[in-house]
Amino acid sequence: MSMKAPYREPLLPAEPGPRVVPEPRRRGEEGGGRCGVCAGSAEPAVWGDEHFTLHPPRTCSLPGTLWLASRDHVDSFRDLSSAAAAGFGPLVARVETAMLEDPGVGRVHVYRWGDGAAHFHVWMMPRPLGMLEASGMMLPLWEDALPDVPDEECRTAARRVVDRLAG
């Protein structure tokens, strides 16, 4: 397998900047901006249950990309209710299975960064079949570097995943 960054070489490592302590407040934290999920300004959910909602991104370069958010405003895995935590793994497996039913998907990557907003969410990104340079940690870099597809293509791919979840 040959992972490859979506940039031309030579890439040179940069020195890390000075540490910022305390860290700036994130959206959804006291003193930070408003939580987009709670304020209703996030892309509308295409699916939901009692604990989680599933959303397409506003724009995407990898159709089928979705993010899964907790209904409750919590920050991390450790903050999920026992019922939500117990349902998380089986739900992610169901969404992954639905995404993998697309014959153009090679793998599904699940990411949680937690630096942008203080509302628990994970990203689920489909790696296109055969796009081995986007394996592993390279997929989000490629997703950022590739041109966005039309919004309707993102929404259609999200609806197909939801239809498979219901089936």
N, C-alpha and C positions, 0 to 999 in steps of 0.2 A: 504494500500500500504506500502511496506516495502523496503525503499531505503537502500542500503548497499554498503559500500566502497569495492573495489576489493582487499582488503588487510586483512590479519589476525590480530585479536586483540591480545594484547591491542595496540591501536593507542594512542599516547600521543600528546597533542597539543604542538606545538613549539612556542617559543617566536618570535615575529616579529623581523627582523634585523633592523639595523639603517636605517633611511630614506636616500635615495640617491637623492639629489637635487643639481644641476639640474639632471634630468633623462638622461640616455644615449640616444643618437640619434638612432632612429629606421631605418631599411632599407627603403629607399625611401625618407628620410628627408635629408636636407642639412647637410653634415658632417657625415651622416650614410652610410651604405652600399647601393649598387644599389638596386633599386626596381625590384624584380624578375618578376613581372607581366609586367612592362614596358620593361624590358630587354629581355623578351621572354624566361627566364630560368624557369618559372613556368611550371607545367604540362599543356600540350596544352588543350585549351578549347574544349569541346564536343558539345557546343551549344552557340549561342550568338544572340543578337539583337543590336539595335543601342546604347543601354546604358550599357548593362551587358554581361558578359561571364560566362559560367558555366564550372567548372573544377572538375575532380576527383582528389583526393589526390595522391601523388606519391606512397604511401603504405596505406593500411587500414586494420583494423580488423573488421569493420562493412561495408560490401558491400552495396553500394548505397549512401555512404557518398559523399557529393559534397560541393564545395564552389563556391559562386557567387561573382564575382568581378565587379566593375565599369570599363567601358572602359576608362574613364578619370582618370588621376592620382589625386584623391582627397582622403582625409584622413577620413572623417566622414560623417554621415548623413547630418550634417549642410552644408557640402561642395558640396553635389550633386546638379546638375542643377534642376530646377523646374520640367522639363520633366522626368528626371531620378527618382527624388523623387516620382513623381506621379505614375510612372510605377513600382516602387519597390514592393509595397504591393501586387498588382495583380499578379506580376511575382512570388513572393515567394509563393503565394497561388496556382498558377499553378504547380510549382515544387513540393510543398508539396502534392498536389492531385496526381500527377504522381508517387511520391514515395509511397504514401499510397495504390496505386493499387497493390503493391506487397503484396500478402497474408501473407508473413512472417514479415511484418512491423506492429508494434503496434501503434507507434506514431512517429512523426517527430519533432525533436528539432532544433531550430534555435538559433545560438550563434554568437555574435560579441564581440570579446575581444579587438582588436586594439592595443595590446602591441607589437606584433612581427614586423609588417610592416606598413608603412604609406600609404598603398593603400587600399581603402575601399573594404572590403570583409566580407561576413558572411558565417558561416558553417551551413550546413543542414545535420543532422545526424539521420538516422533511428534507433529507438529503436526496437530491435527484439521483436516480439509478445511474450508475456508471460515473458519477462525478466524484471520483476518488480523491482529487485534489482538495475537496471540501470535507474530507473525513476529519473526525475528532474536533479539536478546538478551532479548526479552520472554518467550519460551516458558518458561524456568526460573522466572521470577517468577510466571507464571500457574500453572505446575505446583505451586508452593509455596502459592499462594493458594486454588486450587480445592479443594473438599472431596474427600477420598479416596473412591475407589470401593471396593466390597467386595473383600477380598483375593482371593477366587476369580475375580473378573473380571480382576485383574492376572495371576494364574497362567494362566488360560485364554488370555489374549492372548499371553503368553509362549510357551505350548505351540503356538499357531498359527504363530508366527514360526519356532519350531524345526521344526515339521512342514514348513514351506515350505523351510527350509534343507536338509532331508533329501530333498525332492522333486526 
